[in-house]
Amino acid sequence: MATYAQLNSNAQTQCGRQLRTFDKTMALTVQTYTRGQWTGGSGYRYPRTGSNSVAISRNYYHRFEYVSASYSVYNGYLDGGIYSGQLIHDDDVYNTISRVVRRTVDLIEGRMGTRNVSALVCHSSCHGSCHSSRGRR
């Protein structure tokens, strides 16, 4: 008959194997529309008054994973009512599953942090005036 240590080790292996499959990449596309530009008589660029627009699109990718998780993150999550030579009750199994699922969610949430996306648009009028030989303003 299996000992508690063997059952606990088996639970760690089974749960850890599933956690290691967590590998999700989120793709974000930021698209900005700006009006076209024209050059005025004085050389400065002004927004066009017509309806012509220019689309600027950028893709950003954020990966969230736990493919290198240690199986030991589930050590001790096997319910204490489950051990060798004893009757295992349904609430022992339920408690084990509940603890493991809660632990898995906590671990995944811990891997998902805040990510920033820069949607700063630098249009041609900006390049013409700010990035000229006179330097940035």
N, C-alpha and C positions, 0 to 999 in steps of 0.2 A: 504494500500500500504506500502511496506517496505521502511524504511528510509535508508539514506546513511550508517548510523552506522550499521544497521542490515545487509545490503548488504556487507559492509566491513568485518563484523564479519563472515558472511557466507563464503566469499572468503578466509579469514584466516583459517577457519576450513577445507574447502575443500583442500586448497593447503598444509596446515600443515599435514593433514592426509596422503597425497601422499609423502611428504618429509620424514615422519617417516618410510616409507617402504624402505628407502635407507640403506641397510646393505649388504655389499659385502666383501667377504673374498677372498684374492688372495693367491694361493698356488704356491710357487716357489720350484723347486727341483734343487739343485746344485749337480752335479755329477763330480767327479774328478777321473782321471785315473793316477795311478802311477805304475812304474815298481816294480816287486817283489824285494826282498832283499836277499842277501846271506852274510854269515860271512866270512871274509878273515882270513888268518892264524894268524894275529896279534890281532884278536878279534874285529876289527872295521867292520862295515857294509858298503858294497859298493853296488851301483846299479847293478842289474843283466843286463847282456848284451843281453839276449834273449828277445823274444817278449812277455813274460808273463807279464800281468799287473793286478793290483788290483784296483777294482772300489770302491770308497768311495762316498756314496750318503747321502745327508741330505735334509730334507724338512723344509721349513720355511713358516709360515702363517702370513699374515698381514690383519687385519680387518679394514675396513673403514665403519663407520655407522653414522647415525644421527637419531636414533630411539627415542631419547628423545627431539627432537626439539620442541620448543615452537611455538604454532600457531601464536603468536604475531610477529614472524619474517616477516610476510607478512602484517603487519599493514600498511595501507596507500598505498598499491599497486593497489587498485581498482581505475580505471581512474576517474578523477574528473567530467567527463561528464556523469557518471552513478549515478543518484540520483532519488529519488522518484518523481513521477508525471511528469517526463520529457521524451522526446524522446531520446532513446539510439541509437547512430549511430554506424555503423560497425567499425569505427576507434577507438571508445571508447572501444569496446570489444577487438579489435586487440591490442591496447595499454596495456590493462590490462593483456592479455595473454603474450605479449612480456616481460613486466616488471616481471611478476611472473616467467616465464621460466628463464630469466636472473638472478633473485634473487636465484632461486633454484640451478642453475649451480654454482653461486658464493658460496653459502652455502656448496655445496658438495665439491667443490675444496678446500674450507677452512678446510674441515675435512680430506682431503688426504694430508698427509705430506710425507716428505722424510723418507724412511725406509732403514736401512742398513742390509746387510746380510754378515756374516763372512764366507768366504770360505777358511779360513786358514787350511791347511792340515798338520797334524803332522803324519808323517809316522813312521813305526817301527824303521827305522834307527835313527830317532830323539829320540824316546823313549829309545833306547839302549844307546845312548851317552849323551843326555841332561838330562834325567830324572833318571839317575843312582844315586847311593848313594853319588856320588861326588857333587850332586846338579846340578842346571841348569847352562848352560854356557852362 
